[in-house]
Amino acid sequence: MSNDDTTTPEAGAVATDGAATPAIGGDAPAAGGKAAIGDIEEAMKDVVDPELGINVVDLGLLYGVHVDDENVATLDMTLTSAACPLTDVIEDQARQALTTGPGGGLVNDIRINWVWLPPWGPDKITRRCQPNIAGQRIAAVTTMATQ
């Protein structure tokens, strides 16, 4: 495994301030060095968008992951809207998913780099998740129509 395990964010991804957000603390990592990108992506499926009730991976909100030599994960993420008031909730869930658990979690620490380019759109939703979104929209329209 190389010293630079990274999934590449989509072209043009930049932070609003050009830097990662401050690290969010966690316990010591499990013995064995750096966490695998696939394990981090899998654990991030426990992070659920509070408004839609669907995990951030299937929604396409996780653009990239990098793990440095100190086992700190930097997550390039976006939101369905730049005005979303729930960034703290998503950050707390990500911290819980990645830094806690047996042996201290997958990583020592996380940083979330909020990116806005390319903008999120429904085309980023995984095929597995698309029927859930369609069902929610139909349910919402049906509920509004009956009120």
VENHUPE-V630787 format. One record per pair of residues at least 12 apart in sequence whose C-alpha atoms are under 8 Angstrom apart, sorted by the first residue. I is the first residue (numbers start at 1). GAP is how many residues later the second one is. D is the distance in Angstrom with one decimal. If there is no record, write none. Layout:
I,GAP,D
I,GAP,D
This chain:
3,65,7.1
3,66,6.3
4,62,7.3
4,63,6.9
4,64,6.5
4,65,7.8
5,31,7.7
5,32,7.0
5,61,5.8
5,62,5.8
5,63,7.4
6,31,7.2
6,58,7.3
6,59,5.6
6,60,4.3
6,61,6.7
7,30,7.5
7,57,5.1
7,58,5.3
7,59,6.5
8,55,7.6
8,56,5.5
8,57,7.4
9,54,4.9
9,55,4.5
9,56,7.8
9,67,6.8
10,53,6.5
10,54,7.8
10,108,7.0
11,106,7.9
11,107,7.2
12,105,5.6
12,106,6.2
13,102,5.7
13,103,6.5
13,104,4.6
13,105,5.9
14,100,7.9
14,101,5.1
14,102,6.5
14,103,6.1
15,98,6.1
15,99,5.5
15,100,4.5
15,101,6.8
16,98,7.0
16,99,6.5
16,100,7.2
19,94,6.9
20,54,7.6
20,91,6.2
20,92,6.0
20,93,4.4
20,94,7.5
21,90,5.7
21,91,5.5
21,92,5.7
21,93,7.8
22,89,6.0
22,90,7.8
23,86,6.3
23,87,5.5
23,88,4.7
23,89,7.8
24,71,6.7
24,85,5.8
24,86,5.4
24,87,6.3
25,70,7.7
25,74,7.7
25,83,7.3
25,84,5.2
25,85,7.1
26,69,7.3
26,73,4.8
26,74,6.7
26,78,7.3
26,79,7.9
26,81,7.7
26,82,5.5
26,83,5.3
27,72,6.1
27,73,6.6
27,77,4.8
27,78,7.0
27,81,5.9
27,82,7.7
28,71,7.9
28,75,7.1
28,76,5.0
28,77,7.3
28,79,7.4
28,80,5.3
29,42,7.5
29,70,7.4
29,74,6.3
29,75,5.0
29,76,5.5
29,77,5.7
29,78,5.1
29,79,5.1
30,72,7.7
30,73,4.8
30,74,6.0
30,75,6.3
30,76,6.4
30,77,7.7
31,72,7.7
33,38,6.8
34,33,6.9
34,34,7.5
34,35,6.7
34,36,7.3
34,37,4.8
34,73,7.3
35,32,7.1
35,36,6.5
35,71,5.7
35,72,6.2
37,28,6.7
37,29,7.5
37,30,7.5
39,67,7.8
40,58,7.0
40,66,7.2
41,16,7.2
41,24,8.0
43,54,5.9
43,55,6.6
44,12,7.0
44,13,6.5
44,50,6.5
44,53,6.4
44,54,7.5
45,12,5.7
45,13,7.5
46,47,7.7
46,51,6.4
47,43,6.7
47,46,5.4
47,47,5.9
47,50,7.1
48,42,7.4
48,45,7.7
49,41,7.0
50,36,7.6
50,39,7.8
54,75,8.0
58,67,5.7
58,68,5.2
58,70,7.5
58,71,6.0
59,65,6.6
59,66,4.5
59,67,6.5
59,70,7.2
60,60,7.6
60,64,4.8
60,65,5.1
60,66,6.8
61,16,5.4
61,17,5.1
61,18,6.0
61,19,7.5
61,59,7.2
61,63,7.8
62,13,7.1
62,14,6.2
62,15,4.6
62,16,6.7
63,12,7.6
63,13,5.3
63,14,5.4
63,15,7.3
64,12,4.9
64,13,7.1
70,38,7.5
71,36,5.3
71,37,5.7
71,38,7.2
72,35,5.8
72,36,5.5
72,37,4.8
72,38,5.6
72,39,7.6
73,34,6.6
73,35,8.0
73,36,6.4
73,37,4.8
73,38,6.3
74,36,5.7
74,37,4.7
74,38,5.8
74,39,6.8
75,35,7.3
75,36,6.2
75,37,4.8
75,38,5.9
76,36,6.1
76,37,4.8
76,38,6.0
76,39,6.4
77,35,6.8
77,36,6.2
77,37,5.1
77,38,5.9
78,36,5.5
78,37,5.2
78,38,6.0
78,41,7.7
78,42,6.8
79,37,8.0
79,41,6.8
80,40,5.8
80,41,7.1
81,39,7.7
82,34,7.4
91,21,7.5
95,14,7.8
95,15,6.8
98,12,7.7
